[in-house]
Amino acid sequence: MWFYVYYCVAIAILIMHFTGFLGRRNLEWLIYVLAVTVFPAVIYL
């Protein structure tokens, strides 16, 4: 279940990033947080 919640949040953050929403509100750091949380899964696989 948590995987699906994380997946939906990640997609929402990416959409907001590409539309410029995060940049206008100085929330681009959310992209880095998302990348750091994905990194262990990439190493594991």
mmCIF entry with sequence, helices, sheets and N, C-alpha, C, O atoms, coordinates in Angstrom:
data_MODEL
# 
_entry.id   MODEL 
# 
_entity.id                         1 
_entity.type                       polymer 
_entity.pdbx_number_of_molecules   1 
# 
_entity_poly.entity_id                      1 
_entity_poly.type                           'polypeptide(L)' 
_entity_poly.nstd_linkage                   no 
_entity_poly.nstd_monomer                   no 
_entity_poly.pdbx_seq_one_letter_code       MWFYVYYCVAIAILIMHFTGFLGRRNLEWLIYVLAVTVFPAVIYL 
_entity_poly.pdbx_seq_one_letter_code_can   MWFYVYYCVAIAILIMHFTGFLGRRNLEWLIYVLAVTVFPAVIYL 
_entity_poly.pdbx_strand_id                 A 
# 
loop_
_entity_poly_seq.entity_id 
_entity_poly_seq.num 
_entity_poly_seq.mon_id 
_entity_poly_seq.hetero 
1 1  MET n 
1 2  TRP n 
1 3  PHE n 
1 4  TYR n 
1 5  VAL n 
1 6  TYR n 
1 7  TYR n 
1 8  CYS n 
1 9  VAL n 
1 10 ALA n 
1 11 ILE n 
1 12 ALA n 
1 13 ILE n 
1 14 LEU n 
1 15 ILE n 
1 16 MET n 
1 17 HIS n 
1 18 PHE n 
1 19 THR n 
1 20 GLY n 
1 21 PHE n 
1 22 LEU n 
1 23 GLY n 
1 24 ARG n 
1 25 ARG n 
1 26 ASN n 
1 27 LEU n 
1 28 GLU n 
1 29 TRP n 
1 30 LEU n 
1 31 ILE n 
1 32 TYR n 
1 33 VAL n 
1 34 LEU n 
1 35 ALA n 
1 36 VAL n 
1 37 THR n 
1 38 VAL n 
1 39 PHE n 
1 40 PRO n 
1 41 ALA n 
1 42 VAL n 
1 43 ILE n 
1 44 TYR n 
1 45 LEU n 
# 
_struct_asym.id          A 
_struct_asym.entity_id   1 
# 
loop_
_struct_conf.conf_type_id 
_struct_conf.id 
_struct_conf.pdbx_PDB_helix_id 
_struct_conf.beg_label_comp_id 
_struct_conf.beg_label_asym_id 
_struct_conf.beg_label_seq_id 
_struct_conf.pdbx_beg_PDB_ins_code 
_struct_conf.end_label_comp_id 
_struct_conf.end_label_asym_id 
_struct_conf.end_label_seq_id 
_struct_conf.pdbx_end_PDB_ins_code 
_struct_conf.beg_auth_comp_id 
_struct_conf.beg_auth_asym_id 
_struct_conf.beg_auth_seq_id 
_struct_conf.end_auth_comp_id 
_struct_conf.end_auth_asym_id 
_struct_conf.end_auth_seq_id 
_struct_conf.pdbx_PDB_helix_class 
_struct_conf.details 
_struct_conf.pdbx_PDB_helix_length 
HELX_P HELX_P1 AA1 TRP A 2  ? THR A 19 ? TRP A 2  THR A 19 1 ? 18 
HELX_P HELX_P2 AA2 PHE A 21 ? ARG A 24 ? PHE A 21 ARG A 24 1 ? 4  
HELX_P HELX_P3 AA3 TRP A 29 ? TYR A 44 ? TRP A 29 TYR A 44 1 ? 16 
# 
_struct_conf_type.id          HELX_P 
_struct_conf_type.criteria    ? 
_struct_conf_type.reference   ? 
# 
loop_
_atom_site.group_PDB 
_atom_site.id 
_atom_site.type_symbol 
_atom_site.label_atom_id 
_atom_site.label_alt_id 
_atom_site.label_comp_id 
_atom_site.label_asym_id 
_atom_site.label_entity_id 
_atom_site.label_seq_id 
_atom_site.pdbx_PDB_ins_code 
_atom_site.Cartn_x 
_atom_site.Cartn_y 
_atom_site.Cartn_z 
_atom_site.occupancy 
_atom_site.B_iso_or_equiv 
_atom_site.pdbx_formal_charge 
_atom_site.auth_seq_id 
_atom_site.auth_comp_id 
_atom_site.auth_asym_id 
_atom_site.auth_atom_id 
_atom_site.pdbx_PDB_model_num 
ATOM 1   N N  . MET A 1 1  ? 0.820  -1.192 0.000   1.00 0.00 ? 1  MET A N  1 
ATOM 2   C CA . MET A 1 1  ? 0.000  0.000  0.000   1.00 0.00 ? 1  MET A CA 1 
ATOM 3   C C  . MET A 1 1  ? 0.870  1.263  0.000   1.00 0.00 ? 1  MET A C  1 
ATOM 4   O O  . MET A 1 1  ? 0.594  2.214  -0.732  1.00 0.00 ? 1  MET A O  1 
ATOM 5   N N  . TRP A 1 2  ? 1.915  1.263  0.822   1.00 0.00 ? 2  TRP A N  1 
ATOM 6   C CA . TRP A 1 2  ? 2.779  2.450  0.896   1.00 0.00 ? 2  TRP A CA 1 
ATOM 7   C C  . TRP A 1 2  ? 3.471  2.715  -0.431  1.00 0.00 ? 2  TRP A C  1 
ATOM 8   O O  . TRP A 1 2  ? 3.746  3.861  -0.787  1.00 0.00 ? 2  TRP A O  1 
ATOM 9   N N  . PHE A 1 3  ? 3.749  1.641  -1.156  1.00 0.00 ? 3  PHE A N  1 
ATOM 10  C CA . PHE A 1 3  ? 4.383  1.801  -2.465  1.00 0.00 ? 3  PHE A CA 1 
ATOM 11  C C  . PHE A 1 3  ? 3.497  2.621  -3.398  1.00 0.00 ? 3  PHE A C  1 
ATOM 12  O O  . PHE A 1 3  ? 3.988  3.482  -4.128  1.00 0.00 ? 3  PHE A O  1 
ATOM 13  N N  . TYR A 1 4  ? 2.200  2.354  -3.375  1.00 0.00 ? 4  TYR A N  1 
ATOM 14  C CA . TYR A 1 4  ? 1.272  3.081  -4.240  1.00 0.00 ? 4  TYR A CA 1 
ATOM 15  C C  . TYR A 1 4  ? 1.150  4.548  -3.831  1.00 0.00 ? 4  TYR A C  1 
ATOM 16  O O  . TYR A 1 4  ? 1.049  5.428  -4.686  1.00 0.00 ? 4  TYR A O  1 
ATOM 17  N N  . VAL A 1 5  ? 1.159  4.806  -2.540  1.00 0.00 ? 5  VAL A N  1 
ATOM 18  C CA . VAL A 1 5  ? 1.104  6.194  -2.057  1.00 0.00 ? 5  VAL A CA 1 
ATOM 19  C C  . VAL A 1 5  ? 2.366  6.929  -2.497  1.00 0.00 ? 5  VAL A C  1 
ATOM 20  O O  . VAL A 1 5  ? 2.293  8.055  -2.990  1.00 0.00 ? 5  VAL A O  1 
ATOM 21  N N  . TYR A 1 6  ? 3.525  6.292  -2.317  1.00 0.00 ? 6  TYR A N  1 
ATOM 22  C CA . TYR A 1 6  ? 4.784  6.900  -2.727  1.00 0.00 ? 6  TYR A CA 1 
ATOM 23  C C  . TYR A 1 6  ? 4.804  7.164  -4.228  1.00 0.00 ? 6  TYR A C  1 
ATOM 24  O O  . TYR A 1 6  ? 5.257  8.219  -4.671  1.00 0.00 ? 6  TYR A O  1 
ATOM 25  N N  . TYR A 1 7  ? 4.314  6.211  -5.003  1.00 0.00 ? 7  TYR A N  1 
ATOM 26  C CA . TYR A 1 7  ? 4.281  6.332  -6.459  1.00 0.00 ? 7  TYR A CA 1 
ATOM 27  C C  . TYR A 1 7  ? 3.406  7.516  -6.885  1.00 0.00 ? 7  TYR A C  1 
ATOM 28  O O  . TYR A 1 7  ? 3.788  8.278  -7.774  1.00 0.00 ? 7  TYR A O  1 
ATOM 29  N N  . CYS A 1 8  ? 2.251  7.672  -6.265  1.00 0.00 ? 8  CYS A N  1 
ATOM 30  C CA . CYS A 1 8  ? 1.354  8.791  -6.596  1.00 0.00 ? 8  CYS A CA 1 
ATOM 31  C C  . CYS A 1 8  ? 1.971  10.125 -6.214  1.00 0.00 ? 8  CYS A C  1 
ATOM 32  O O  . CYS A 1 8  ? 1.858  11.098 -6.960  1.00 0.00 ? 8  CYS A O  1 
ATOM 33  N N  . VAL A 1 9  ? 2.621  10.181 -5.064  1.00 0.00 ? 9  VAL A N  1 
ATOM 34  C CA . VAL A 1 9  ? 3.283  11.420 -4.643  1.00 0.00 ? 9  VAL A CA 1 
ATOM 35  C C  . VAL A 1 9  ? 4.431  11.751 -5.592  1.00 0.00 ? 9  VAL A C  1 
ATOM 36  O O  . VAL A 1 9  ? 4.619  12.912 -5.955  1.00 0.00 ? 9  VAL A O  1 
ATOM 37  N N  . ALA A 1 10 ? 5.192  10.748 -5.993  1.00 0.00 ? 10 ALA A N  1 
ATOM 38  C CA . ALA A 1 10 ? 6.310  10.973 -6.910  1.00 0.00 ? 10 ALA A CA 1 
ATOM 39  C C  . ALA A 1 10 ? 5.820  11.506 -8.253  1.00 0.00 ? 10 ALA A C  1 
ATOM 40  O O  . ALA A 1 10 ? 6.424  12.422 -8.811  1.00 0.00 ? 10 ALA A O  1 
ATOM 41  N N  . ILE A 1 11 ? 4.747  10.951 -8.769  1.00 0.00 ? 11 ILE A N  1 
ATOM 42  C CA . ILE A 1 11 ? 4.198  11.431 -10.035 1.00 0.00 ? 11 ILE A CA 1 
ATOM 43  C C  . ILE A 1 11 ? 3.701  12.861 -9.894  1.00 0.00 ? 11 ILE A C  1 
ATOM 44  O O  . ILE A 1 11 ? 3.904  13.680 -10.790 1.00 0.00 ? 11 ILE A O  1 
ATOM 45  N N  . ALA A 1 12 ? 3.056  13.166 -8.784  1.00 0.00 ? 12 ALA A N  1 
ATOM 46  C CA . ALA A 1 12 ? 2.564  14.528 -8.558  1.00 0.00 ? 12 ALA A CA 1 
ATOM 47  C C  . ALA A 1 12 ? 3.724  15.517 -8.484  1.00 0.00 ? 12 ALA A C  1 
ATOM 48  O O  . ALA A 1 12 ? 3.641  16.609 -9.045  1.00 0.00 ? 12 ALA A O  1 
ATOM 49  N N  . ILE A 1 13 ? 4.802  15.147 -7.800  1.00 0.00 ? 13 ILE A N  1 
ATOM 50  C CA . ILE A 1 13 ? 5.973  16.032 -7.698  1.00 0.00 ? 13 ILE A CA 1 
ATOM 51  C C  . ILE A 1 13 ? 6.596  16.244 -9.073  1.00 0.00 ? 13 ILE A C  1 
ATOM 52  O O  . ILE A 1 13 ? 6.979  17.365 -9.406  1.00 0.00 ? 13 ILE A O  1 
ATOM 53  N N  . LEU A 1 14 ? 6.704  15.192 -9.872  1.00 0.00 ? 14 LEU A N  1 
ATOM 54  C CA . LEU A 1 14 ? 7.275  15.345 -11.209 1.00 0.00 ? 14 LEU A CA 1 
ATOM 55  C C  . LEU A 1 14 ? 6.411  16.226 -12.104 1.00 0.00 ? 14 LEU A C  1 
ATOM 56  O O  . LEU A 1 14 ? 6.936  17.039 -12.866 1.00 0.00 ? 14 LEU A O  1 
ATOM 57  N N  . ILE A 1 15 ? 5.106  16.074 -12.019 1.00 0.00 ? 15 ILE A N  1 
ATOM 58  C CA . ILE A 1 15 ? 4.213  16.925 -12.813 1.00 0.00 ? 15 ILE A CA 1 
ATOM 59  C C  . ILE A 1 15 ? 4.363  18.382 -12.387 1.00 0.00 ? 15 ILE A C  1 
ATOM 60  O O  . ILE A 1 15 ? 4.441  19.276 -13.229 1.00 0.00 ? 15 ILE A O  1 
ATOM 61  N N  . MET A 1 16 ? 4.404  18.618 -11.067 1.00 0.00 ? 16 MET A N  1 
ATOM 62  C CA . MET A 1 16 ? 4.560  19.998 -10.586 1.00 0.00 ? 16 MET A CA 1 
ATOM 63  C C  . MET A 1 16 ? 5.916  20.568 -10.983 1.00 0.00 ? 16 MET A C  1 
ATOM 64  O O  . MET A 1 16 ? 6.037  21.770 -11.215 1.00 0.00 ? 16 MET A O  1 
ATOM 65  N N  . HIS A 1 17 ? 6.938  19.717 -11.063 1.00 0.00 ? 17 HIS A N  1 
ATOM 66  C CA . HIS A 1 17 ? 8.263  20.177 -11.472 1.00 0.00 ? 17 HIS A CA 1 
ATOM 67  C C  . HIS A 1 17 ? 8.258  20.622 -12.936 1.00 0.00 ? 17 HIS A C  1 
ATOM 68  O O  . HIS A 1 17 ? 8.761  21.696 -13.265 1.00 0.00 ? 17 HIS A O  1 
ATOM 69  N N  . PHE A 1 18 ? 7.691  19.795 -13.807 1.00 0.00 ? 18 PHE A N  1 
ATOM 70  C CA . PHE A 1 18 ? 7.717  20.105 -15.233 1.00 0.00 ? 18 PHE A CA 1 
ATOM 71  C C  . PHE A 1 18 ? 6.764  21.228 -15.622 1.00 0.00 ? 18 PHE A C  1 
ATOM 72  O O  . PHE A 1 18 ? 6.942  21.843 -16.674 1.00 0.00 ? 18 PHE A O  1 
ATOM 73  N N  . THR A 1 19 ? 5.768  21.505 -14.808 1.00 0.00 ? 19 THR A N  1 
ATOM 74  C CA . THR A 1 19 ? 4.881  22.628 -15.094 1.00 0.00 ? 19 THR A CA 1 
ATOM 75  C C  . THR A 1 19 ? 5.403  23.938 -14.510 1.00 0.00 ? 19 THR A C  1 
ATOM 76  O O  . THR A 1 19 ? 4.847  25.001 -14.787 1.00 0.00 ? 19 THR A O  1 
ATOM 77  N N  . GLY A 1 20 ? 6.458  23.876 -13.709 1.00 0.00 ? 20 GLY A N  1 
ATOM 78  C CA . GLY A 1 20 ? 7.043  25.084 -13.134 1.00 0.00 ? 20 GLY A CA 1 
ATOM 79  C C  . GLY A 1 20 ? 6.457  25.478 -11.797 1.00 0.00 ? 20 GLY A C  1 
ATOM 80  O O  . GLY A 1 20 ? 6.844  26.505 -11.238 1.00 0.00 ? 20 GLY A O  1 
ATOM 81  N N  . PHE A 1 21 ? 5.544  24.698 -11.271 1.00 0.00 ? 21 PHE A N  1 
ATOM 82  C CA . PHE A 1 21 ? 4.893  25.009 -9.997  1.00 0.00 ? 21 PHE A CA 1 
ATOM 83  C C  . PHE A 1 21 ? 5.906  25.052 -8.855  1.00 0.00 ? 21 PHE A C  1 
ATOM 84  O O  . PHE A 1 21 ? 5.862  25.951 -8.015  1.00 0.00 ? 21 PHE A O  1 
ATOM 85  N N  . LEU A 1 22 ? 6.816  24.079 -8.826  1.00 0.00 ? 22 LEU A N  1 
ATOM 86  C CA . LEU A 1 22 ? 7.798  24.020 -7.743  1.00 0.00 ? 22 LEU A CA 1 
ATOM 87  C C  . LEU A 1 22 ? 8.799  25.174 -7.831  1.00 0.00 ? 22 LEU A C  1 
ATOM 88  O O  . LEU A 1 22 ? 9.204  25.730 -6.811  1.00 0.00 ? 22 LEU A O  1 
ATOM 89  N N  . GLY A 1 23 ? 9.185  25.522 -9.029  1.00 0.00 ? 23 GLY A N  1 
ATOM 90  C CA . GLY A 1 23 ? 10.153 26.599 -9.206  1.00 0.00 ? 23 GLY A CA 1 
ATOM 91  C C  . GLY A 1 23 ? 9.609  27.945 -8.768  1.00 0.00 ? 23 GLY A C  1 
ATOM 92  O O  . GLY A 1 23 ? 10.337 28.756 -8.195  1.00 0.00 ? 23 GLY A O  1 
ATOM 93  N N  . ARG A 1 24 ? 8.348  28.185 -9.031  1.00 0.00 ? 24 ARG A N  1 
ATOM 94  C CA . ARG A 1 24 ? 7.751  29.467 -8.639  1.00 0.00 ? 24 ARG A CA 1 
ATOM 95  C C  . ARG A 1 24 ? 7.604  29.599 -7.131  1.00 0.00 ? 24 ARG A C  1 
ATOM 96  O O  . ARG A 1 24 ? 7.551  30.714 -6.611  1.00 0.00 ? 24 ARG A O  1 
ATOM 97  N N  . ARG A 1 25 ? 7.539  28.492 -6.433  1.00 0.00 ? 25 ARG A N  1 
ATOM 98  C CA . ARG A 1 25 ? 7.325  28.522 -4.990  1.00 0.00 ? 25 ARG A CA 1 
ATOM 99  C C  . ARG A 1 25 ? 8.559  28.084 -4.191  1.00 0.00 ? 25 ARG A C  1 
ATOM 100 O O  . ARG A 1 25 ? 8.460  27.805 -2.996  1.00 0.00 ? 25 ARG A O  1 
ATOM 101 N N  . ASN A 1 26 ? 9.711  28.027 -4.848  1.00 0.00 ? 26 ASN A N  1 
ATOM 102 C CA . ASN A 1 26 ? 10.973 27.615 -4.219  1.00 0.00 ? 26 ASN A CA 1 
ATOM 103 C C  . ASN A 1 26 ? 10.856 26.258 -3.530  1.00 0.00 ? 26 ASN A C  1 
ATOM 104 O O  . ASN A 1 26 ? 11.337 26.086 -2.410  1.00 0.00 ? 26 ASN A O  1 
ATOM 105 N N  . LEU A 1 27 ? 10.223 25.301 -4.190  1.00 0.00 ? 27 LEU A N  1 
ATOM 106 C CA . LEU A 1 27 ? 10.077 23.959 -3.649  1.00 0.00 ? 27 LEU A CA 1 
ATOM 107 C C  . LEU A 1 27 ? 10.827 22.926 -4.489  1.00 0.00 ? 27 LEU A C  1 
ATOM 108 O O  . LEU A 1 27 ? 10.506 21.738 -4.452  1.00 0.00 ? 27 LEU A O  1 
ATOM 109 N N  . GLU A 1 28 ? 11.821 23.380 -5.243  1.00 0.00 ? 28 GLU A N  1 
ATOM 110 C CA . GLU A 1 28 ? 12.580 22.461 -6.083  1.00 0.00 ? 28 GLU A CA 1 
ATOM 111 C C  . GLU A 1 28 ? 13.338 21.423 -5.257  1.00 0.00 ? 28 GLU A C  1 
ATOM 112 O O  . GLU A 1 28 ? 13.737 20.386 -5.786  1.00 0.00 ? 28 GLU A O  1 
ATOM 113 N N  . TRP A 1 29 ? 13.539 21.688 -3.979  1.00 0.00 ? 29 TRP A N  1 
ATOM 114 C CA . TRP A 1 29 ? 14.237 20.733 -3.130  1.00 0.00 ? 29 TRP A CA 1 
ATOM 115 C C  . TRP A 1 29 ? 13.455 19.426 -3.010  1.00 0.00 ? 29 TRP A C  1 
ATOM 116 O O  . TRP A 1 29 ? 14.027 18.400 -2.643  1.00 0.00 ? 29 TRP A O  1 
ATOM 117 N N  . LEU A 1 30 ? 12.154 19.449 -3.315  1.00 0.00 ? 30 LEU A N  1 
ATOM 118 C CA . LEU A 1 30 ? 11.366 18.217 -3.268  1.00 0.00 ? 30 LEU A CA 1 
ATOM 119 C C  . LEU A 1 30 ? 11.865 17.199 -4.298  1.00 0.00 ? 30 LEU A C  1 
ATOM 120 O O  . LEU A 1 30 ? 11.775 15.992 -4.075  1.00 0.00 ? 30 LEU A O  1 
ATOM 121 N N  . ILE A 1 31 ? 12.388 17.688 -5.421  1.00 0.00 ? 31 ILE A N  1 
ATOM 122 C CA . ILE A 1 31 ? 12.952 16.791 -6.431  1.00 0.00 ? 31 ILE A CA 1 
ATOM 123 C C  . ILE A 1 31 ? 14.157 16.054 -5.859  1.00 0.00 ? 31 ILE A C  1 
ATOM 124 O O  . ILE A 1 31 ? 14.325 14.859 -6.101  1.00 0.00 ? 31 ILE A O  1 
ATOM 125 N N  . TYR A 1 32 ? 14.994 16.756 -5.103  1.00 0.00 ? 32 TYR A N  1 
ATOM 126 C CA . TYR A 1 32 ? 16.166 16.126 -4.498  1.00 0.00 ? 32 TYR A CA 1 
ATOM 127 C C  . TYR A 1 32 ? 15.764 15.120 -3.429  1.00 0.00 ? 32 TYR A C  1 
ATOM 128 O O  . TYR A 1 32 ? 16.379 14.060 -3.311  1.00 0.00 ? 32 TYR A O  1 
ATOM 129 N N  . VAL A 1 33 ? 14.746 15.440 -2.656  1.00 0.00 ? 33 VAL A N  1 
ATOM 130 C CA . VAL A 1 33 ? 14.248 14.495 -1.645  1.00 0.00 ? 33 VAL A CA 1 
ATOM 131 C C  . VAL A 1 33 ? 13.729 13.237 -2.325  1.00 0.00 ? 33 VAL A C  1 
ATOM 132 O O  . VAL A 1 33 ? 13.983 12.124 -1.863  1.00 0.00 ? 33 VAL A O  1 
ATOM 133 N N  . LEU A 1 34 ? 13.008 13.413 -3.409  1.00 0.00 ? 34 LEU A N  1 
ATOM 134 C CA . LEU A 1 34 ? 12.497 12.275 -4.166  1.00 0.00 ? 34 LEU A CA 1 
ATOM 135 C C  . LEU A 1 34 ? 13.646 11.426 -4.710  1.00 0.00 ? 34 LEU A C  1 
ATOM 136 O O  . LEU A 1 34 ? 13.596 10.198 -4.653  1.00 0.00 ? 34 LEU A O  1 
ATOM 137 N N  . ALA A 1 35 ? 14.672 12.077 -5.233  1.00 0.00 ? 35 ALA A N  1 
ATOM 138 C CA . ALA A 1 35 ? 15.821 11.350 -5.779  1.00 0.00 ? 35 ALA A CA 1 
ATOM 139 C C  . ALA A 1 35 ? 16.556 10.573 -4.691  1.00 0.00 ? 35 ALA A C  1 
ATOM 140 O O  . ALA A 1 35 ? 16.983 9.443  -4.925  1.00 0.00 ? 35 ALA A O  1 
ATOM 141 N N  . VAL A 1 36 ? 16.709 11.157 -3.516  1.00 0.00 ? 36 VAL A N  1 
ATOM 142 C CA . VAL A 1 36 ? 17.401 10.480 -2.417  1.00 0.00 ? 36 VAL A CA 1 
ATOM 143 C C  . VAL A 1 36 ? 16.608 9.265  -1.940  1.00 0.00 ? 36 VAL A C  1 
ATOM 144 O O  . VAL A 1 36 ? 17.197 8.249  -1.571  1.00 0.00 ? 36 VAL A O  1 
ATOM 145 N N  . THR A 1 37 ? 15.292 9.361  -1.945  1.00 0.00 ? 37 THR A N  1 
ATOM 146 C CA . THR A 1 37 ? 14.489 8.224  -1.493  1.00 0.00 ? 37 THR A CA 1 
ATOM 147 C C  . THR A 1 37 ? 14.453 7.109  -2.542  1.00 0.00 ? 37 THR A C  1 
ATOM 148 O O  . THR A 1 37 ? 14.273 5.944  -2.186  1.00 0.00 ? 37 THR A O  1 
ATOM 149 N N  . VAL A 1 38 ? 14.620 7.436  -3.807  1.00 0.00 ? 38 VAL A N  1 
ATOM 150 C CA . VAL A 1 38 ? 14.623 6.418  -4.857  1.00 0.00 ? 38 VAL A CA 1 
ATOM 151 C C  . VAL A 1 38 ? 15.985 5.736  -4.950  1.00 0.00 ? 38 VAL A C  1 
ATOM 152 O O  . VAL A 1 38 ? 16.071 4.572  -5.339  1.00 0.00 ? 38 VAL A O  1 
ATOM 153 N N  . PHE A 1 39 ? 17.038 6.449  -4.600  1.00 0.00 ? 39 PHE A N  1 
ATOM 154 C CA . PHE A 1 39 ? 18.402 5.961  -4.774  1.00 0.00 ? 39 PHE A CA 1 
ATOM 155 C C  . PHE A 1 39 ? 18.649 4.589  -4.128  1.00 0.00 ? 39 PHE A C  1 
ATOM 156 O O  . PHE A 1 39 ? 19.238 3.733  -4.788  1.00 0.00 ? 39 PHE A O  1 
ATOM 157 N N  . PRO A 1 40 ? 18.239 4.328  -2.888  1.00 0.00 ? 40 PRO A N  1 
ATOM 158 C CA . PRO A 1 40 ? 18.484 2.989  -2.308  1.00 0.00 ? 40 PRO A CA 1 
ATOM 159 C C  . PRO A 1 40 ? 17.802 1.861  -3.099  1.00 0.00 ? 40 PRO A C  1 
ATOM 160 O O  . PRO A 1 40 ? 18.354 0.766  -3.204  1.00 0.00 ? 40 PRO A O  1 
ATOM 161 N N  . ALA A 1 41 ? 16.647 2.110  -3.638  1.00 0.00 ? 41 ALA A N  1 
ATOM 162 C CA . ALA A 1 41 ? 15.954 1.090  -4.427  1.00 0.00 ? 41 ALA A CA 1 
ATOM 163 C C  . ALA A 1 41 ? 16.728 0.790  -5.708  1.00 0.00 ? 41 ALA A C  1 
ATOM 164 O O  . ALA A 1 41 ? 16.790 -0.358 -6.147  1.00 0.00 ? 41 ALA A O  1 
ATOM 165 N N  . VAL A 1 42 ? 17.313 1.821  -6.301  1.00 0.00 ? 42 VAL A N  1 
ATOM 166 C CA . VAL A 1 42 ? 18.086 1.630  -7.538  1.00 0.00 ? 42 VAL A CA 1 
ATOM 167 C C  . VAL A 1 42 ? 19.341 0.823  -7.239  1.00 0.00 ? 42 VAL A C  1 
ATOM 168 O O  . VAL A 1 42 ? 19.720 -0.050 -8.020  1.00 0.00 ? 42 VAL A O  1 
ATOM 169 N N  . ILE A 1 43 ? 19.985 1.108  -6.113  1.00 0.00 ? 43 ILE A N  1 
ATOM 170 C CA . ILE A 1 43 ? 21.184 0.350  -5.712  1.00 0.00 ? 43 ILE A CA 1 
ATOM 171 C C  . ILE A 1 43 ? 20.824 -1.102 -5.435  1.00 0.00 ? 43 ILE A C  1 
ATOM 172 O O  . ILE A 1 43 ? 21.565 -2.014 -5.802  1.00 0.00 ? 43 ILE A O  1 
ATOM 173 N N  . TYR A 1 44 ? 19.680 -1.313 -4.784  1.00 0.00 ? 44 TYR A N  1 
ATOM 174 C CA . TYR A 1 44 ? 19.249 -2.670 -4.432  1.00 0.00 ? 44 TYR A CA 1 
ATOM 175 C C  . TYR A 1 44 ? 18.975 -3.511 -5.672  1.00 0.00 ? 44 TYR A C  1 
ATOM 176 O O  . TYR A 1 44 ? 19.307 -4.696 -5.710  1.00 0.00 ? 44 TYR A O  1 
ATOM 177 N N  . LEU A 1 45 ? 18.373 -2.901 -6.680  1.00 0.00 ? 45 LEU A N  1 
ATOM 178 C CA . LEU A 1 45 ? 18.030 -3.644 -7.891  1.00 0.00 ? 45 LEU A CA 1 
ATOM 179 C C  . LEU A 1 45 ? 19.275 -3.840 -8.740  1.00 0.00 ? 45 LEU A C  1 
ATOM 180 O O  . LEU A 1 45 ? 19.204 -4.446 -9.809  1.00 0.00 ? 45 LEU A O  1 
# 
